[in-house]
Amino acid sequence: MRYSNGIRRAALATTAATAVAAAVTGILPGTAMAASTTTSTPPPACAASALQVSAWQAAHPPVGTGTGAAVVQFTNVSRRTCVLKGHPTVAGAGNGSPSHNIPLKVTPTGRATTVTVRPHGMAWVKLTFVQVQGEGDGYCVSGKTPSIYPTMVIGLPHSGKHQVALNDGWWAECDNKVTATPVSKVKPS
């Protein structure tokens, strides 16, 4: 069978392109291409020392005069990307040791997903408390006495516990209960 010069050049170009592609990918002509087995290692959980934690009263708290709701921000102050995941533990504490605290009953809301936090990146949780009512000393609808703490100890799975004060007041709550969102890459209000 005879080929014209144009067809012969096209056939040679296709063969050359196939050979170059095979050389680049490491696949020999005539062999099947296997699925890539290369996997990247996911970043580790953020160490407690990698996180700087701050908190402020949420813009949209429930009705009442206490803290109501707070946003807690976790900033990665390390030089490495790390991950956060899960719902926090929450405990009321004084200004002393974070180990001297009163754990609150946490009701988790939402589904926890892994949040990747790059250096200087942030992640958040929102805490919503049983609200203190009234003025002055305030009261709890349940009849219990309100609790007021200068700091809270916020713990995250595999990322330590962090003692944090509100940047705009004290933590006030009723019934030692809190509803908590999981760690999120979206800043709550």
N, C-alpha and C positions, 0 to 999 in steps of 0.2 A: 504494500500500500504506500502511496506517495503522499507526502504532506507538502503543502505550500510553505514558503518561508515564514509567512505570518502565523500560521498555525504552529509551526515548529518553534518559533520564538515564544509564543504564548505558553506552549507546553514546557519549554525550558525555564521561563519566568516562574511558572507555577511550581515546578520542581525546586527551583532555587528558593522561593519564598517558603515552601514547606520545610526545606532543609534548615533555613535560618530560624524559623519558628521552633523546630525541633531542637536546635542547638541552644536557643534561649531558654526553653522550658525544660531541657534535659531529657526529652523524649526521643527515642530512636525511631526512625521511620519503620513502619510495619508493626509497632507495638501499640497496645491500647493505652489510652490516657487514664490513669487512676485518679480517684478523688483525692484532694489534698488532705493530708493527715496532720498538717501543721495547725496547732492550736495555740492561742495566746493565753498566758496565765492571767487570770483576773487580778485586779489590784487587791491588796490585803485590806482588812477592816482598819478603819482609822484608829490609831492608838489614842489613848486619853491625852497623851502629851502633844498630839498633833492637832488638837482641837482647842479653839478659844470659844467660850460660850458667853452669850449675852442674852438678855431678856427684857421685854417691855410689854406694857398692857396692850392688848389687841384693840384695834380700831372699832371692832364690832363685838362688844361683850354682851352677855345676857343682861336683862333688866335687873338692877340692884345697885348697891353702892360699894361693894367690895371690888376685888381685883377682877372677878368675873371671868376673864380670859386673858391669856398671855401668849405671846409668840416667843419661842426660844430659838436662837440662831446659833448654828455650829459652823465656825469658820476654820478651814484647813490652814493652819499656820506652818505646816511642814513643807518640805520641798518635793514631796511625792504625792501622787494621786492615790487616793484610798476610797473605801466605800463605807457607807452607813446603811443600816437596814433595821427596821423593826419599830415597835412602840416603846416609848420611854417608861422607866420607873420614875416615880415622883415621891419625894419625902420632904416634909417641912423641917427646917433646921434653923438654929441660931447662927451667930457669926463665927462660932468656933469650929470644931472638927466636923467634917461631913459625916463621920460615923455616928455622931450623936444626933439622930433625927427621928422623925415620926413618919413612917411610911403611909402614904395615902393609897386608897383603893383606886386603881386605875381601870377605867372602862375603855378598852381600845375601840377606835372607829376606823373604818377604811382598811384597805388591803395593803400590807407592807410590800414594798418593792425595793430593790437595791438601788441606792443613789450613789453615783460616782461623783466624788468631790475632788476636783483638781486643786493644786496649790492656790491659795487665796480664794478658792471657791467656797460656796455656802450651801447649807441645807437647813431646813426648819421643821419644827413641830409646833402645833397649837394645843395649848392646854385650856380646857374650859372647866371652871370650878363651880360647885354649888354656891350660888351667889349670896353674899351677906346683904341683908335688907336694912332699911332705916338709916338714920343719921347717928352721929356720935359713936357710941359703942357698937351700935347695930345689933341685929339679932338674926337667928336662923329660923326659917319657916318650920323646921323640924322640932324646934324648941331647944336644941343644943346650943352651946356657947360657941360663937365664932372663934376661929383660930387665926392668929396673925403671926407671920414669920418674916424675919429680915431676909432669909435666903431659902432657896429650895435646892435639894440635891436631885439632879436630873441624870438618870442613868440610861445608857444605850447599850443594846446587846453587843458584846465584843469591843466596846469603845469606852469603857470606864464610866465612872460617876463624876459629875461636875457640880460643884457648889456655885450657885449664881444668885445674885440679887437683881431685883427689878431695877431698871435705870430710872424709873419714875414712881417710886413708892415701895410699899411693903406688900407681901403676898397675904391676902385675906381670903378665907374660904370657910365654908360650912361643911360639917359632916365628914371631914377627911376623905372626900371623894373628888375625883377629877376624871374628865373624859379627855383622851389624848389621841391625836392623829398620829399616823406613822411618820417617820422621817420623809420629807418631801423635798424635791428640787424646786418646787414652786413656793414662793413666799406667801403665807396666809395673811389675811388682814384681821 
